[in-house]
Amino acid sequence: MSSTTVTRIAAVIALTGVALGAFGAHALKETLEARGYLDTWHTGVFYQIVHGVALAALGLSGRRQKVVFWSWLVGVILFSGSIYGLCLLENAKWLGPVTPLGGLSMMIGWLALAIKPPVGKR
């Protein structure tokens, strides 16, 4: 996957994270507060934006890091996505076990980055 594609995907992840943050803070605020999920929603948004920025840095580095890219992308989808589902859907408790899988995927990406950073000589 090209650096441009990685950077574009990262931008979309960060963009949707900001949009979902605003949506949660305004349009969904009463619903999320009534269900006791406002802080949970913010956690999903936070992790999505952080990993969007990290993916942008990865894309801008110009180095191919497939394990890091896919781990972070899958992590955002599973972690943040399951949190959004838990917050919005009735009877979506089945999504609960998905969240830690997303977190694990994110951690695998960070570990892969620590083992093989995209900067410097190899």
C-alpha positions in Angstrom: 0.0 0.0 0.0 1.4 3.4 -0.9 2.3 6.1 1.6 -0.4 8.3 0.0 -3.1 5.7 0.5 -2.0 5.2 4.2 -2.1 8.9 4.8 -5.5 9.3 3.1 -6.9 6.4 5.2 -5.4 8.1 8.3 -7.0 11.4 7.4 -10.4 9.7 7.1 -10.0 8.0 10.4 -9.1 11.3 12.2 -11.8 13.2 10.3 -14.5 10.7 11.3 -13.1 10.7 14.9 -13.5 14.5 15.1 -17.0 14.3 13.6 -18.1 11.5 16.0 -16.7 13.5 18.9 -18.7 16.5 17.9 -21.8 14.3 17.3 -21.5 12.7 20.7 -21.0 16.0 22.4 -24.0 17.7 20.8 -26.5 15.5 19.0 -26.1 12.4 21.1 -25.2 14.0 24.4 -28.6 13.5 26.1 -28.9 9.9 24.9 -25.3 9.0 25.9 -25.8 10.7 29.3 -29.1 8.9 29.9 -27.4 5.6 29.2 -24.3 6.4 31.2 -22.1 6.2 28.1 -20.8 9.7 27.5 -17.3 9.0 28.9 -17.3 5.6 27.1 -18.1 7.4 23.8 -15.2 9.9 24.4 -12.8 7.0 25.0 -13.7 5.5 21.6 -13.2 8.9 19.9 -9.9 9.5 21.7 -8.4 6.2 20.6 -9.7 6.7 17.1 -8.1 10.1 16.8 -4.8 9.1 18.4 -4.5 6.2 16.0 -5.5 8.3 13.0 -2.7 10.7 13.8 -0.3 7.8 14.3 -1.3 6.4 11.0 -0.8 9.8 9.3 2.7 9.9 10.7 3.3 6.4 9.5 2.1 7.3 6.0 4.1 10.5 5.9 7.3 8.6 6.9 7.2 6.9 3.5 8.2 3.5 4.9 6.1 0.4 4.5 4.9 -1.0 7.8 2.1 -3.4 6.9 1.8 -5.0 10.3 1.6 -1.7 12.0 -0.9 -0.3 9.5 -3.2 -3.3 9.6 -3.0 -3.7 13.3 -3.9 -0.1 14.0 -6.6 0.0 11.3 -8.3 -3.2 12.6 -7.8 -2.0 16.1 -9.7 1.3 15.5 -12.5 -0.6 13.7 -12.8 -3.2 16.5 -12.1 -1.0 19.5 -13.8 2.3 18.7 -16.4 0.6 16.5 -17.5 -1.7 19.2 -17.6 1.1 21.7 -19.9 3.2 19.4 -22.1 0.1 18.9 -22.3 -0.5 22.7 -23.2 3.1 23.3 -25.9 3.3 20.6 -27.4 -0.1 20.1 -29.9 -1.7 22.5 -29.0 -5.2 23.5 -25.5 -5.0 21.9 -23.7 -6.6 24.9 -22.2 -9.1 22.5 -19.9 -6.3 21.3 -18.3 -6.2 24.7 -15.8 -8.9 24.0 -14.8 -7.2 20.7 -13.4 -4.1 22.4 -10.4 -5.8 24.0 -9.6 -7.5 20.7 -9.4 -4.1 19.2 -7.2 -2.9 22.0 -4.9 -6.0 21.5 -4.7 -5.2 17.8 -3.6 -1.7 18.6 -1.0 -2.9 21.0 0.3 -5.4 18.4 0.8 -2.4 16.1 2.7 -0.5 18.7 4.9 -3.5 19.4 5.6 -4.0 15.7 6.6 -0.4 15.5 8.9 -0.8 18.5 10.6 -3.8 16.9 11.0 -2.3 13.5 10.7 1.5 13.5 10.2 3.2 10.1 13.1 5.6 10.6 16.8 5.4 10.3 18.9 2.7 8.7 17.9 -0.9 8.7 
